[in-house]
Every structure is written in structure tokens, then in C-alpha cells.
Amino acid sequence: MNKKAFSLLEMLVTVAVIAALAVGVLILINPMSIINRGNDITRKKNLDDARKMLEEYIADTGCYPQPTQVCREGNNLNNCHICTKQQPGQFSYFTKDICDPKSTQLPYMYQVEKNGAAPAACPKWFRIFSVLESAYNASEDLWGCKKGGCGVFPQYGYSYLVTSPGAPTDQVASNNWYCYTTDCIQCTPYENCISPSNDCYGKELYPLRQACCNAHDPSSPFCL
């Protein structure tokens, strides 16, 4: 083998080794996990910023803002969604953008004190919910959300929230859990669902039976 051919072979081997190392590093680092974690840091910062700005509003006015003031829907639905980048008018107290990194897929949900089915005329508390993308971490689950079990009936699927002082903490997280086997079955409580002896062990869990049905078998007579 001449020197030129040998040098080419050495170069190909070197390139192959570098490529293999690069793939190994990517697998080890898991870039998607890093991206998800970064998005979650942004979400938590967004919600904390929103909480501080809403506290400034109630200090000035005596009430928390109505959904029509802060939400993108443009109506007074009690459970609405905040994304300042998608709203025609900016809530003046939001001095920075409050919008999920994946705004079209995972918008923040805003909820205020109700009077019957409608928002109270002068809301005295609020909650803002977010969906986190990182792997579930029980030590960070301050509200018992588990994997997507927080929200306001029937809108669950959230895993993180901030609230005003005095906001009720009951009924934030679902007590019901379902998984799909040959049908959507209930495995409540959550600790039972993740037991190796349970039929739901290792399966995707849902806080609503209808959510399970929609994901797996919406035409099933058991789900209608």
C-alpha cells in the first residue's frame, strides 16, 4: 500500500471514529431533553413574571384582571389562554411577553375567581397553568399534578401552576386516573396506577376517561 492510499485510509478511519464519538455524545447528552428543560425554565419564569405583574394590577385597582383583559380569546371565558404574541391588544401591566415557547400547542391557561359560571366582577384570586415537557420529577411536583393531572375540570393536562395569595388549592389536581388496555379503565389513585401489579402499569395515564378515549378509541361504544 503506497503512502497516499495509507493516508487516505487513516483519514477515513479518523472520520469514522469522530462520527461514532459524536453520535455517542448526542445519545449521552440527549439534546431534546436539554431543549425541553430549557423550555420549562422559560415557562416557570414567564409564570413568575405574570404573577408579579398581576400583583401590581390588584395593588392599583383592588381586583385581578378579567379574562377579557389578559387572554387571547377576546371573550370572558373563565378558563382562557394567555399568549401576548397572539393578542391584538397588550394588557398594559404585561411589560414583557408572556407566551409559552410552543405557544400554539401549549398556551398558558388563566383562571380567576368565579361567580357561578362566569368570572367574578372583581376577582380576588387567579391561577395560571402550564404544561411542562421535561421528564416527571416528583420533587418538583408541588401541586400533585403527577403527569398532566392539573387543571380545571374538564380542562386537565397541565403540570405546573402559579397562584395569587389566597387562591383555593383544592380541586387543582384530578383525583381520577385512566389508562387504555382493551378499553379505557380507571386505576385511581395514581399510586395504584403505577404499581407493577396494576393493568395500567407502564401505560400512558389520563386524568379524564374521555381524554383516554379520544387518544385511543373514540369510536368505541364504551367511550361514547
C-alpha positions as CSV (number, residue, x, y, z in Angstrom):
1,M,0.0,0.0,0.0
2,N,1.5,3.4,-1.0
3,K,1.7,6.3,1.3
4,K,-1.1,8.2,-0.4
5,A,-3.5,5.3,0.0
6,F,-2.4,4.7,3.6
7,S,-3.0,8.4,4.4
8,L,-6.5,8.2,2.9
9,L,-7.3,5.1,4.9
10,E,-6.1,6.8,8.1
11,M,-8.3,9.8,7.3
12,L,-11.3,7.6,6.7
13,V,-10.7,5.8,10.0
14,T,-10.3,9.1,11.8
15,V,-13.5,10.5,10.3
16,A,-15.4,7.3,11.3
17,V,-14.1,7.4,14.8
18,I,-15.1,11.1,15.2
19,A,-18.5,10.4,13.8
20,A,-19.0,7.5,16.2
21,L,-17.9,9.6,19.1
22,A,-20.3,12.4,18.0
23,V,-23.2,10.0,17.9
24,G,-22.3,8.7,21.3
25,V,-22.1,12.1,22.8
26,L,-25.5,13.1,21.3
27,I,-27.1,9.9,22.7
28,L,-25.5,10.6,26.1
29,I,-26.4,14.3,26.2
30,N,-29.9,13.8,24.7
31,P,-30.4,17.2,23.1
32,M,-34.2,17.0,23.1
33,S,-34.1,16.6,26.9
34,I,-31.9,19.8,27.2
35,I,-34.3,21.7,24.9
36,N,-37.3,20.6,26.9
37,R,-35.6,21.6,30.2
38,G,-34.8,25.0,28.7
39,N,-38.4,25.5,27.6
40,D,-39.6,24.6,31.1
41,I,-37.2,27.1,32.7
42,T,-38.8,29.7,30.4
43,R,-42.3,28.7,31.3
44,K,-41.6,28.9,35.0
45,K,-40.0,32.4,34.5
46,N,-43.0,33.5,32.4
47,L,-45.5,32.5,35.0
48,D,-43.5,34.1,37.8
49,D,-43.3,37.3,35.8
50,A,-47.0,37.2,35.1
51,R,-47.8,36.7,38.8
52,K,-45.7,39.7,39.8
53,M,-47.3,41.9,37.2
54,L,-50.8,40.8,38.2
55,E,-50.0,41.6,41.8
56,E,-49.1,45.1,40.7
57,Y,-52.5,45.3,39.0
58,I,-54.5,44.3,42.0
59,A,-52.5,46.7,44.2
60,D,-53.6,49.6,41.9
61,T,-57.2,48.5,41.2
62,G,-58.3,46.2,44.0
63,C,-59.1,43.4,41.6
64,Y,-57.3,40.9,39.4
65,P,-57.9,41.5,35.7
66,Q,-60.8,39.9,33.8
67,P,-60.0,37.2,31.2
68,T,-61.0,39.7,28.5
69,Q,-58.1,41.9,29.6
70,V,-55.3,39.3,29.5
71,C,-56.4,36.4,27.3
72,R,-56.1,35.9,23.6
73,E,-59.7,34.6,23.1
74,G,-61.2,38.1,23.4
75,N,-64.2,36.9,25.4
76,N,-64.8,36.5,29.1
77,L,-64.4,32.7,29.4
78,N,-63.3,31.9,32.9
79,N,-60.6,29.4,31.7
80,C,-58.9,31.2,28.9
81,H,-55.3,31.3,27.5
82,I,-52.5,33.9,27.7
83,C,-50.1,34.5,24.8
84,T,-49.2,38.1,24.4
85,K,-47.6,37.4,21.0
86,Q,-51.0,36.3,19.6
87,Q,-53.2,39.0,21.1
88,P,-54.2,42.2,19.2
89,G,-54.2,44.4,22.3
90,Q,-51.5,44.2,25.0
91,F,-52.5,44.2,28.7
92,S,-50.7,47.3,29.9
93,Y,-49.3,45.6,33.0
94,F,-47.6,42.9,31.0
95,T,-44.4,44.8,30.3
96,K,-42.8,41.7,28.8
97,D,-44.1,38.9,26.6
98,I,-45.9,36.2,28.5
99,C,-46.2,33.3,26.0
100,D,-45.3,29.6,26.0
101,P,-42.2,28.7,23.9
102,K,-44.6,26.4,22.0
103,S,-47.4,28.9,22.1
104,T,-49.7,27.3,19.5
105,Q,-49.5,23.9,21.2
106,L,-49.2,24.6,24.9
107,P,-50.7,28.0,25.8
108,Y,-50.9,29.1,29.5
109,M,-54.4,28.8,31.0
110,Y,-55.7,31.7,33.1
111,Q,-58.4,31.2,35.7
112,V,-59.9,33.7,38.1
113,E,-62.5,33.6,40.9
114,K,-65.9,32.8,39.6
115,N,-69.4,34.0,40.4
116,G,-71.5,31.0,39.3
117,A,-70.2,30.0,35.8
118,A,-68.8,33.5,35.0
119,P,-65.8,35.3,36.3
120,A,-66.4,37.4,39.4
121,A,-66.9,41.1,38.8
122,C,-63.9,41.8,40.9
123,P,-61.8,38.7,41.1
124,K,-59.8,38.2,44.2
125,W,-57.6,35.3,43.1
126,F,-56.1,33.7,40.0
127,R,-54.3,30.7,38.8
128,I,-52.1,30.3,35.7
129,F,-51.4,26.8,34.4
130,S,-48.6,25.5,32.2
131,V,-47.6,22.2,30.5
132,L,-44.0,21.1,31.3
133,E,-42.2,18.9,28.8
134,S,-39.3,17.5,30.9
135,A,-39.4,14.1,32.4
136,Y,-41.6,14.0,35.5
137,N,-39.8,14.9,38.7
138,A,-41.8,14.2,41.9
139,S,-39.6,16.6,43.9
140,E,-40.8,19.5,41.7
141,D,-44.5,18.4,41.8
142,L,-45.8,20.9,44.4
143,W,-49.4,20.6,43.5
144,G,-49.9,16.8,43.0
145,C,-50.2,17.2,39.2
146,K,-48.4,13.9,38.5
147,K,-48.1,13.7,34.7
148,G,-50.6,16.2,33.4
149,G,-53.3,15.9,36.1
150,C,-53.7,19.6,37.0
151,G,-56.2,22.0,35.5
152,V,-59.8,23.0,35.9
153,F,-62.5,20.4,35.1
154,P,-62.8,19.5,32.3
155,Q,-59.5,21.1,31.1
156,Y,-56.7,18.9,32.6
157,G,-53.3,18.1,31.1
158,Y,-51.3,20.8,33.0
159,S,-48.3,20.0,35.2
160,Y,-47.3,23.3,36.7
161,L,-49.1,26.5,38.0
162,V,-48.7,29.7,40.0
163,T,-51.4,31.3,42.0
164,S,-52.2,34.5,43.8
165,P,-52.2,34.6,47.6
166,G,-55.4,33.1,48.9
167,A,-56.3,31.1,45.8
168,P,-58.0,27.9,46.7
169,T,-55.7,24.9,46.4
170,D,-58.4,22.2,46.4
171,Q,-59.6,20.7,43.1
172,V,-56.5,21.8,41.2
173,A,-55.3,18.3,40.6
174,S,-57.5,15.4,39.4
175,N,-58.2,12.5,41.7
176,N,-59.1,10.2,38.8
177,W,-56.7,8.4,36.5
178,Y,-57.3,6.1,33.5
179,C,-55.3,4.1,31.0
180,Y,-56.0,2.2,27.9
181,T,-55.9,-1.6,27.7
182,T,-58.7,-3.0,25.6
183,D,-60.8,-0.1,26.9
184,C,-60.2,3.0,29.0
185,I,-60.1,1.7,32.6
186,Q,-59.8,3.5,35.8
187,C,-56.9,2.8,38.1
188,T,-57.4,5.6,40.8
189,P,-55.5,6.6,42.9
190,Y,-52.3,7.5,40.9
191,E,-50.1,5.4,43.2
192,N,-52.2,2.4,42.3
193,C,-51.8,3.1,38.5
194,I,-48.0,3.0,38.7
195,S,-47.9,-0.2,40.7
196,P,-46.3,-3.1,38.7
197,S,-49.2,-5.3,39.7
198,N,-51.8,-2.9,38.0
199,D,-53.0,-3.3,34.5
200,C,-52.1,0.4,33.9
201,Y,-48.5,0.0,34.9
202,G,-46.2,1.5,32.3
203,K,-49.1,2.9,30.2
204,E,-50.0,6.5,29.4
205,L,-52.2,7.9,32.2
206,Y,-55.1,10.3,31.7
207,P,-57.0,12.4,34.3
208,L,-60.2,12.1,32.3
209,R,-61.7,9.0,30.8
210,Q,-62.8,11.0,27.7
211,A,-59.2,12.1,27.2
212,C,-58.1,8.5,27.2
213,C,-60.9,7.6,24.7
214,N,-60.0,10.5,22.4
215,A,-56.4,9.3,22.3
216,H,-57.1,5.7,21.7
217,D,-60.6,4.6,20.6
218,P,-63.1,7.5,20.3
219,S,-65.5,5.3,18.3
220,S,-65.7,2.6,21.0
221,P,-69.2,2.1,22.4
222,F,-67.6,2.2,25.9
223,C,-66.3,5.7,25.2
224,L,-69.4,7.3,23.8
